[in-house]
Amino acid sequence: MKKIDRFVLKSFIGPLVLTFLISTFVLLLQFIWRYMDDLVGKGLNFSDIAEFLWYACWTFVPMSLPMSVLLSSLMVFGNLGEHYELVAMKAAGIPLRRTMLSTVLASVVISGVAFYFANNAVPKAYKLHRQKYQEMQRTRPAVNVQEGIYYYGIPDYVIRVGQREDDGLYLEDVQIYDHSEKKGNRAVTMSNTGSMFTREDGRYLVFNLYDGFSYGEDVEQAKFGGSDRKNSDDSFTRIKFDTQTLIIDLSEYEGPEVNDDMYGRHQKSLGLRALGKQIDTLRMRAENRVQELVKAMKGRNYYLDFLVGGDSSVLSMMDAALAQGGFEPAYALPECTKRDFQDAARAAESIANDMTYYKKDIQYQQERLNSYRVEEHKKFSLSVGCLILFFIGAPLGALIRKGGMGMPLVVSVLLFIIYYTLSVIGEKAAIEGSMTCTLGSWLATIVFLPFGLFLTVQATIDSSLVDADTWRKLFRKRK
């Protein structure tokens, strides 16, 4: 490797690592903001949160790499152009395409790494990430207690909190329904204010309640009262309290039954080989649903034959009635024929309902199949996107001739937003069926590929396409 290659590659690796970490951190902040209510102030261990976020970071890699390649290539070649190093290289007889050779090879390696992560690391990380989230929800029921919503996450209890502040340390309008005796709402505790927190590493959920009432119905007490009435009302009790502490033992709910295969069949949890098998299964399932629809509809038009019964007099009577604009009394059909019409109407309604059901089910099966196909294409499109975005960032930096984190950052973020938006639009259109899965998955790449080739050609011939002085002269001439 020549010195020029080592110099350019060394200049490229540093910003690449930095921008990759920054991109991952930005995506992690977005992720934390999304799950903020489920993570903060819920009695979760720091180790659980760290493990949950660690798995999430691995799923960001296929998205962080294209962004970092675009930004770092734009920064590096913008710096080389700003300090006239590209001009010196060209004066020494080294064209731009030769200068880009080492970074092109590095981008190819990065594309391979992105494919490896998308096919191997990301599915495992996504599966562990979802399992960890499910485990936190089960082992820490306080996670999902929200304002104004009845929470059923704790077996045998229903909890509602009217207002919640300070991460559960201050509650208003607390309602706790105890169903542990399996007899309905026979034990209810209500308080005006209170607090909620976990104790002993989340083993106990503790409520400190103030100024409230406890309501209960006691069947045994009603029987003990000397009444032989089998259908008498149960004994009703109401206890007013100033302070009450309610402790719910969650130890029996620990060790959650999180099935290892709970997310094992999700498209993001599968590699290419598993995706191929699942796609074949879903394709066969969709075809079977269509065949079931065809079989269900066969013979369903029997009511029409039964209606006329091959009787020409009935047909002529119907034609005459229709000619008169309706069934008049003079043209009334026999009583049995009217019942046949009612049977026909019910049969037609049944067919319409069956058609609606099969249509929705087939559409669901097709969308699910399309989602797996799109995920299969994404394994390749994201890795190829790293290479495409390099051929946009490197020549654009050479044309702009601006380095640092200013102009390159703004331009790269705008370009990546466009790239990501096109990707999302294409994927959703492909899943809905308005676009083929291949076209939808590769839409962003198809759009950006000609743009990258155009910029590469312009940078190779040292075009002044993005030179501000060139545009000023052009506008002055038009004036």
C-alpha positions in Angstrom: 0.0 0.0 0.0 1.4 3.4 -1.0 1.8 6.3 1.4 -1.1 8.1 -0.3 -3.4 5.2 0.4 -2.4 5.0 4.0 -2.8 8.7 4.4 -6.3 8.8 3.0 -7.4 5.6 4.8 -6.1 6.9 8.1 -7.9 10.1 7.6 -11.1 8.2 6.8 -11.0 5.6 9.7 -10.9 8.2 12.5 -14.0 10.2 11.4 -15.8 6.9 10.5 -15.4 5.6 14.1 -16.4 9.0 15.6 -19.5 9.4 13.4 -20.5 5.8 13.9 -20.5 6.4 17.7 -22.3 9.7 17.3 -25.0 8.1 15.0 -25.5 5.2 17.3 -25.8 7.5 20.3 -28.4 9.7 18.5 -30.4 6.6 17.6 -30.1 5.4 21.2 -31.4 8.8 22.5 -34.4 8.5 20.2 -34.9 4.9 21.5 -34.7 6.0 25.1 -37.1 8.8 24.5 -39.6 6.3 23.1 -39.3 4.0 26.1 -38.8 6.7 28.7 -42.0 6.0 30.6 -41.3 2.3 30.8 -37.7 2.7 32.1 -37.4 5.7 34.4 -38.7 5.5 38.0 -40.3 2.1 37.8 -38.1 0.2 40.3 -35.9 -1.4 37.6 -32.3 -2.3 38.3 -29.6 -0.4 36.5 -28.3 -3.7 35.2 -31.6 -4.6 33.6 -31.9 -1.2 31.9 -28.2 -1.4 30.7 -28.8 -4.9 29.3 -32.0 -3.7 27.5 -30.2 -0.7 26.0 -27.2 -2.8 25.0 -29.3 -5.2 22.9 -31.0 -2.2 21.4 -27.6 -0.7 20.3 -26.8 -3.8 18.3 -30.0 -3.4 16.3 -28.9 0.2 15.4 -25.7 -0.9 13.6 -27.2 -1.5 10.1 -28.7 2.0 10.3 -25.6 3.7 11.9 -23.1 2.4 9.4 -24.6 4.1 6.2 -24.9 7.4 8.1 -21.4 7.2 9.3 -20.0 6.3 5.9 -21.8 9.2 4.3 -20.7 11.8 6.9 -17.1 10.6 7.3 -16.4 10.4 3.5 -17.9 13.9 3.1 -15.7 15.2 5.9 -12.5 13.6 4.8 -12.7 14.6 1.1 -14.0 18.0 2.1 -11.0 18.5 4.3 -8.6 17.3 1.5 -10.3 19.8 -0.9 -10.3 22.6 1.6 -6.6 22.3 2.3 -5.8 21.9 -1.4 -4.4 18.4 -0.9 -6.6 17.0 -3.7 -5.2 19.7 -5.9 -1.6 18.7 -5.0 -2.4 15.1 -5.7 -3.9 15.9 -9.1 -0.8 18.1 -9.9 1.3 15.0 -9.0 -0.6 13.0 -11.6 -2.8 11.1 -9.1 -6.5 11.4 -10.2 -9.4 11.4 -7.8 -10.5 7.9 -8.6 -7.0 6.7 -7.5 -7.2 8.7 -4.4 -10.5 7.2 -3.5 -9.3 3.6 -4.1 -8.4 2.8 -0.5 -11.5 4.3 0.9 -13.6 2.4 -1.7 -12.1 -0.9 -0.5 -12.8 0.1 3.1 -16.4 0.9 2.1 -16.7 -2.5 0.5 -15.5 -4.1 3.8 -17.9 -2.0 5.8 -20.8 -3.1 3.5 -19.8 -6.7 4.3 -19.7 -6.0 8.0 -23.2 -4.3 7.7 -24.5 -7.4 5.9 -23.0 -9.7 8.6 -24.6 -7.6 11.4 -28.0 -7.5 9.5 -28.0 -11.3 8.9 -26.5 -12.6 12.2 -26.1 -10.1 15.0 -29.2 -8.0 14.6 -31.7 -11.0 14.6 -30.2 -12.4 17.9 -30.0 -8.9 19.4 -33.6 -8.1 18.5 -34.9 -11.3 19.9 -33.0 -10.8 23.2 -34.1 -7.2 23.3 -37.8 -8.1 23.0 -37.4 -10.9 25.5 -35.7 -8.6 28.0 -38.5 -6.0 27.6 -41.1 -8.8 28.2 -39.2 -10.0 31.2 -39.1 -6.5 32.7 -42.8 -6.0 32.2 -43.5 -9.3 33.9 -41.1 -9.0 36.8 -41.7 -5.4 37.4 -45.5 -4.8 37.2 -45.1 -1.2 38.3 -43.7 -0.5 34.9 -47.1 -0.2 33.2 -49.2 1.6 35.8 -50.3 4.7 34.0 -52.6 7.6 34.9 -56.3 7.0 34.4 -55.8 3.5 33.0 -56.9 0.2 34.7 -53.8 -2.0 34.9 -54.2 -5.8 34.8 -50.6 -6.7 34.7 -50.5 -8.2 38.2 -52.6 -11.4 38.5 -55.5 -11.2 41.0 -55.2 -7.3 41.2 -56.6 -4.4 39.2 -55.0 -1.0 39.9 -56.0 2.4 38.7 -54.3 5.7 39.5 -56.0 9.0 38.7 -52.9 11.2 38.9 -49.2 10.3 39.3 -46.2 12.5 40.0 -42.6 12.2 41.1 -42.2 8.7 39.6 -45.0 7.2 41.8 -44.0 8.9 45.1 -47.2 10.9 44.9 -50.5 9.4 43.8 -54.0 10.7 43.7 -57.4 8.8 43.4 -56.0 5.3 44.0 -58.2 2.3 43.4 -57.0 -1.3 44.1 -59.3 -4.3 43.4 -58.3 -7.5 45.1 -59.5 -10.6 43.1 -57.3 -13.1 45.0 -60.3 -15.0 46.4 -61.7 -15.5 42.8 -65.1 -14.1 43.8 -65.2 -10.9 41.8 -64.9 -7.3 43.2 -65.5 -8.3 46.8 -62.5 -6.3 48.2 -61.8 -2.8 47.0 -59.5 -0.2 48.5 -59.8 3.5 47.6 -57.7 6.4 48.8 -57.4 10.1 48.0 -53.6 10.1 48.0 -50.8 7.7 48.4 -47.4 6.6 47.1 -46.1 3.5 45.2 -42.6 2.0 45.1 -40.9 -1.4 45.0 -38.8 -3.0 47.7 -36.2 -5.7 47.9 -35.1 -5.6 44.3 -38.7 -5.4 43.0 -39.9 -8.4 45.0 -42.7 -6.4 46.7 -44.9 -3.7 45.4 -45.7 -1.3 48.2 -48.6 1.2 48.4 -48.8 3.7 51.2 -52.4 5.0 51.1 -53.8 8.0 53.0 -57.4 9.1 53.7 -59.5 6.3 52.1 -61.9 3.4 52.5 -61.7 -0.3 52.3 -64.8 -2.1 51.0 -65.6 -5.8 51.3 -68.2 -8.4 51.1 -68.0 -11.5 53.4 -70.0 -14.5 52.5 -69.0 -16.5 55.6 -70.0 -13.7 57.9 -73.4 -13.6 56.3 -73.9 -17.3 57.0 -72.6 -17.0 60.5 -75.2 -14.3 61.2 -77.8 -17.0 61.7 -79.7 -16.7 58.5 -80.7 -19.8 56.5 -81.3 -17.8 53.4 -79.3 -19.4 50.6 -79.8 -16.4 48.3 -79.4 -13.6 50.8 -77.1 -10.7 50.1 -73.5 -11.0 51.4 -72.3 -9.0 54.4 -71.0 -5.6 53.4 -68.2 -3.9 55.3 -66.7 -0.4 55.0 -63.6 0.6 56.9 -62.3 4.2 56.9 -58.6 4.6 57.4 -56.2 7.5 57.7 -53.1 5.5 56.7 -52.8 2.0 55.3 -49.9 0.1 53.8 -50.7 -2.5 51.2 -47.9 -4.9 50.2 -48.3 -7.1 47.1 -45.9 -10.0 47.0 -44.5 -10.4 43.5 -42.2 -13.3 44.3 -44.6 -15.8 42.9 -44.7 -13.9 39.6 -40.9 -13.8 39.3 -39.2 -16.2 36.9 -41.5 -15.1 34.1 -42.5 -17.6 31.5 -40.9 -15.9 28.6 -40.9 -18.3 25.8 -37.6 -18.4 23.8 -39.6 -18.7 20.6 -42.0 -15.9 21.5 -40.2 -13.6 19.0 -38.2 -16.3 17.2 -40.5 -16.1 14.2 -40.6 -12.4 13.9 -39.1 -11.2 10.6 -36.5 -9.1 12.5 -35.4 -12.2 14.5 -34.5 -14.3 11.5 -31.5 -14.6 9.2 -31.6 -15.2 5.5 -31.9 -19.0 5.7 -34.7 -18.9 8.3 -36.4 -16.1 6.4 -36.4 -18.2 3.2 -38.1 -21.1 5.1 -40.7 -18.8 6.7 -41.5 -17.1 3.4 -42.1 -20.5 1.8 -44.4 -21.4 4.7 -46.3 -18.1 4.5 -46.6 -18.4 0.7 -48.2 -21.9 1.1 -50.5 -20.6 3.8 -51.7 -17.8 1.6 -52.3 -20.1 -1.3 -54.2 -22.5 0.9 -56.4 -19.6 2.0 -57.2 -18.8 -1.6 -58.0 -22.4 -2.3 -60.2 -22.5 0.8 -62.1 -19.5 -0.5 -62.6 -21.1 -3.9 -63.9 -24.3 -2.3 -66.2 -22.4 0.0 -67.7 -20.5 -2.8 -68.2 -23.6 -5.0 -71.8 -24.8 -4.8 -72.9 -21.7 -2.9 -75.1 -20.7 -5.8 -77.4 -23.6 -5.3 -80.1 -21.3 -3.9 -80.7 -19.9 -7.4 -81.5 -23.3 -8.8 -83.6 -24.1 -5.8 -85.4 -20.8 -6.2 -86.7 -21.5 -9.7 -86.6 -25.2 -9.4 -86.4 -25.6 -13.1 -90.1 -24.4 -13.2 -90.6 -22.2 -16.3 -93.9 -20.9 -14.9 -92.0 -19.4 -12.0 -89.5 -17.7 -14.3 -92.3 -16.3 -16.5 -94.1 -15.0 -13.4 -90.9 -13.3 -12.3 -90.3 -11.7 -15.7 -93.9 -10.4 -15.8 -93.6 -8.9 -12.3 -90.3 -7.2 -13.2 -91.9 -5.8 -16.3 -94.6 -4.2 -14.2 -92.0 -2.6 -12.0 -92.4 -4.9 -9.0 -94.3 -7.8 -7.5 -98.0 -6.7 -7.4 -100.6 -8.9 -5.7 -101.8 -10.2 -9.1 -98.4 -11.5 -9.8 -97.6 -12.7 -6.3 -95.6 -15.9 -6.2 -96.7 -18.9 -4.2 -96.0 -19.0 -0.5 -93.2 -21.5 -0.9 -91.5 -19.3 -3.4 -91.4 -16.4 -1.0 -89.7 -18.5 1.6 -87.2 -19.5 -1.1 -86.5 -15.8 -1.7 -85.9 -15.3 2.0 -83.5 -18.3 2.0 -81.8 -16.9 -1.1 -81.3 -13.6 0.6 -79.9 -15.2 3.7 -77.6 -17.3 1.6 -76.4 -14.2 -0.3 -75.7 -12.4 3.0 -73.8 -15.4 4.2 -71.7 -15.4 1.1 -71.0 -11.7 1.4 -69.9 -12.2 5.0 -67.7 -15.1 4.1 -66.2 -13.1 1.2 -65.4 -10.2 3.6 -63.8 -12.5 6.1 -61.7 -14.4 3.5 -60.7 -11.1 1.9 -59.4 -9.6 5.1 -57.6 -12.8 6.0 -56.0 -13.2 2.6 -54.9 -9.6 2.7 -53.4 -10.1 6.2 -51.6 -13.2 5.0 -50.3 -11.4 2.0 -49.1 -8.3 4.0 -47.3 -10.7 6.5 -45.7 -12.5 3.6 -44.6 -9.1 2.1 -43.1 -8.0 5.4 -40.9 -11.1 5.4 -39.9 -10.5 1.8 -39.0 -6.9 2.6 -36.9 -7.9 5.5 -35.1 -10.4 3.3 -34.2 -7.6 0.8 -33.2 -5.3 3.6 -30.3 -7.6 4.5 -28.8 -6.6 1.2 -30.1 -3.1 0.6 -28.7 -1.6 3.8 -25.2 -3.0 3.1 -25.3 -1.9 -0.5 -26.5 1.5 0.8 -23.2 1.9 2.6 -21.4 1.7 -0.7 -23.9 4.0 -2.5 -23.7 6.7 0.2 -19.9 6.6 0.0 -20.0 7.4 -3.7 -22.2 10.3 -2.8 -20.3 11.6 0.2 -16.7 11.3 -1.2 -17.3 13.2 -4.5 -19.6 15.7 -2.9 -16.9 16.5 -0.3 -14.4 16.9 -3.1 -16.8 19.3 -4.9 -17.8 21.3 -1.8 -14.3 21.5 -0.5 -15.5 22.1 3.1 -14.4 19.9 5.9 -15.1 19.8 9.6 -18.5 19.2 11.3 -20.3 22.2 9.8 -21.4 22.0 6.2 -20.7 18.3 5.8 -22.9 17.5 8.8 -25.8 19.5 7.5 -25.5 18.1 4.0 -25.1 14.5 5.1 -28.0 14.7 7.6 -30.3 16.1 4.8 -29.2 13.4 2.4 -29.6 10.6 4.9 -33.1 11.9 5.9 -34.1 11.7 2.2 -32.5 8.2 1.9 -34.3 7.0 5.1 -37.6 8.5 4.1 -37.5 6.8 0.7 -36.6 3.5 2.3 -39.6 3.7 4.7 -42.0 4.8 2.0 -40.8 1.9 -0.3 -41.1 -0.7 2.5 -44.6 0.4 3.6 -45.7 0.4 -0.1 -44.3 -3.0 -0.6 -45.9 -4.5 2.5 -49.3 -3.0 1.5 -48.9 -4.5 -1.9 -49.0 -1.2 -3.9 -45.4 -1.8 -5.0 -43.4 -5.0 -5.5 -41.2 -6.1 -2.6 -38.1 -5.8 -4.7 -38.8 -2.2 -5.9 -40.0 -1.1 -2.5 -37.0 -2.5 -0.7 -34.5 -1.0 -3.1 -36.3 2.3 -3.8 -33.8 4.5 -2.0 -30.8 2.7 -3.6 -32.4 3.0 -7.1 -32.9 6.7 -6.6 -29.5 7.5 -5.0 -27.4 5.3 -7.4 -27.7 7.6 -10.4 -27.1 10.6 -8.2 -23.9 9.0 -6.8 -22.6 8.1 -10.3 -23.3 11.7 -11.5 -21.4 13.2 -8.5 -18.5 10.8 -9.0 -18.2 11.8 -12.7 -18.4 15.5 -11.9 -15.8 15.2 -9.2 -13.5 13.2 -11.5 -13.6 15.9 -14.2 -13.1 18.6 -11.5 -16.5 20.2 -12.2 -17.5 23.4 -10.6 -21.1 22.2 -10.2 -21.3 23.2 -6.5 -18.9 26.2 -6.7 -20.7 29.3 -5.4 -18.8 31.6 -7.8 -20.0 29.6 -10.7 -23.7 30.1 -9.7 -23.1 33.8 -9.0 -21.7 34.3 -12.5 -24.7 32.3 -14.0 -27.2 34.5 -12.2 -25.4 37.7 -13.2 -25.5 36.7 -16.9 -29.2 36.0 -16.7 -29.8 39.4 -15.1 
